[in-house]
Amino acid sequence: MDTTLLLLTIGIFAGFFIQTIIGFGGSLVALPFLLFVMPLSEAVSYLSIFYLISSPIYVYKEWEHIDKHLLKKIAFTSFFGVLAGILVLVYGKPFILKQALGVFIILFVLNSLRIKKKLRLLKKTKHFFGFLGGFFSGVFSTGGPLYVMIVQNETTDIKTFRATMFGTLGLVTLFRIPALVAGGLMNMEQIYNSIYVIPFFILALFLGKKVYLKLNEVLLKRVVLGLLFVSGLMLVFKV
């Protein structure tokens, strides 16, 4: 197994293990591994492939807990955000984008540690955050933290929050895949390489579900935030 395939496997396993447990964060965890051996556009394409595989599984299992009304509200602005993000991904400078992603992750972690209560978002602000979520999903495949701010304000329990996050990220993936293909960023070699990673990907989904049923939520949040903070620093200072 060459270095590229090895880090792709580690990144996908770690990312979707976390994704299965908390409902988001998969790309934030996986990207730092992938970006050591491939450009940002290729990393986003790989992540999109595995989101396309995992989203139907997540949505099928959590369908009854998904807030469908909220999902419809998020869809419209997210669509245009994804299109804008893909344009930036195609024409932007990868090094600057990597650093921007690192700063974004660090700010998200610091905000999560600082805020003790939910942020109350105004109606128009929610549309703006929906656009930004789509934008970051298009550029980095990492709109999760922005969608968290919306979904937390609209849901009352952890099951609905987690399920609605799965639905939201699945919907965004459906927008992102055609845009990546149209932009020439997704190819057959990525699909072939993904086949080798699928067994580890399935294992991540299985283990993530087991851990979700047993792990203390407070401890889990601290571990995840710690991992995200380290990954953010790696992206900011990687030359």
N, C-alpha and C positions, 0 to 999 in steps of 0.2 A: 504493500500500500504506500503510494507516494505521499509527500508532505501535504499537497493540496487536498487529496481525498481524506487524509487523516484529520486535518483541521476542519474540513467540511463535516465529517462525521461527528467530531467532538462538539462543534458548534451547534449543529442541528439537534443532537441528543440533549445537550445542556439547555438550549433554548426552549425546546418543546416539552422538556421535563418541567421547567418552570411555568411555561404557558398552561399546561394541563392543571397545575396546582392552583394558580391564582387567576387565570383567565386572560392574562396579558403578559407582556414582558419578554416573550420569546425572541423577538428580533433584537431587542436591546442586549440580551445575553449572548445571542449567537453571533451578531455582527463583528465584535472584536476578534473572534477566532477567524472568521472568514476573511476579514480585511487584511490579515497578515499575508495571505497568499493569493488574493484576487482583487480586482478593482471593485469599487462600490457598486457599479451597475450590475456586475455579474453576481455579486453577493445578494443583491435585492432580488434578482431573478431566481436564484436558488431558494431563497426564503419564500418567495411567492409560490413556487412549485409545491413546497411542503405545506404551506398554508392552504393551498388548493386541495391537498389530500386530507388534511386534518379537519378543516372546517365542516365538511358534511358529517364527520364522525362526532365532533363536538355538538353541532346543532341538533343532530338526531337524538343524542343522549340527553340534551338539556332543553329540548324544545318547549316543554310545558312551563319552564321557569323563565323563558325569554319574554321581555317586555316588547311585544310586537309594535305597539303604538310608538314607543320611543325609537325603535329601529327605523321606522318609516320617516320620522322627523330627521334623523341623522343622515339618511341616505342621500338626500338631494344635495346638500352642501358638500358632503364627502366626495361625491362624484366629481365635482368641479375642482376640489382640492387635489384629488388624485391626478387629474389631467395636468394641473399646474406643476405638481411635484415631478411627474415623469418628464416634463419639458426641462425642468431644472436639472434632473438627473442626466438627461441626454446632452445638454449644452453647458452644464456647470463644470467647475474645476474640482476634481475628486479630493485633492488634499484639503482644500478649504471646507468642503462638505464634511469630511471626516472630522475635522476639528470642531465644526459647528455641531455635529452630532454629539461629540464628547462633552461640549459645553452644555448642550441641552440635557443630556443625561445627568450631569452633575447638578444642574439647577433643579431638575425634577426631584432628585434625592434630597437635596437640602430643603426644598419646599415641603416634601413629605415629612421630614423630621421636625420642621418648624410649626406647621399647621396642626393644631389640635382638634379643630372642628372642620366640618365640610365647608368648602368655599361655595357661597350662594351665588349662582350665575344668573344674570338677567336673561330674559328670553332672547334678545338679539345677540347677546354675548355667546349664548349656546350655539347659535348658527355660525358665529365666527370660529368658535372652538371646533365645530364640526368640519369647517373648511380647513383649518390648520391640521386637524387630525388626518384628513385625507391628503393634505400636502405632504406631511411628514411620512405618511404611509407610501406615497409615491416616490419620494426622494430616498428614504432610508428603510422603508417597510416598518416604521416604528411609530405609528400614530397612537399606540395604546395609551400612554400616559395622558394625552390630551382627551381621549375618549373617556378615560377614567373620571376626569373632572366633570364631564357631562353626566355619565351614567350614575355616579355616586349621588348626584343631586336629584336624580329622578327615581331611584330605587330605594327600597327600605330594608332589604335583607341581603345577606351575602350570596345566597343561592341565585336570586334574581340578578344581582350585580354581575356575578361570574358568568351566568348563562347569557346575559345580554351583551357582555363583552365578547363572548365567543361569536354570537350572532353578528355583532358590529364588524369585527375583524374579518369574518367570513365574507360579509357583504363587500367590504373594501377590497378583498382579494379578487372578487369577481370583477370589480372595476379595473383593478391593476393589471391583471393578466393580459387582456386584449391590448391595453396601452403599451405594455412591455414588448409584445409581439410586433405591434405596429411600429414601435420605435427601433426595432431591430436589436433589442437587448437580450432576447431569449432565443436559444438555439437548441439543436438536438443533442449536442455534446453535454449540455447541462442536464438534460433529461436522462441520458445514459448514465452519467455519474450519479444522479439521484437514485437510480435503481439500486446501486450498491449500498447506499446509505439507508434505504427503507427498513431493513431489519432493526437497525439501531433506533430509528425514528419510532417504529412501533413499540419497541421496548421502552422508550421514553414516555410514550402515552400511557402504557400499562403501569409503569412505576409511579408516574406522576399522579395517576388516579388513586393508587394505593396510599401514597404519602398524603394526598389531600384529605383522605378520610381519617387520618390519624394525627396529623401534625397540628401543633398549637399555632393559631393564627398570628399571635403577637411575635413569637419566635421566628415564624416563617417570614414575616414582613421585614424583620431586622436582617435576616440572612440575605434576602433578595436585594434590599437596599444597599447592603454592603457589597454584594457582587456587582450591582449596577454602578456604584460609585467607582470601584476599581476599574471597570470596563471603560467608564468615561474618562478617567485619568489616562488610561492606555491610549485612547484615541486622540486626546488633546496633545500628548507629548510624543506620540510616535512620529518619527521622521520618515 
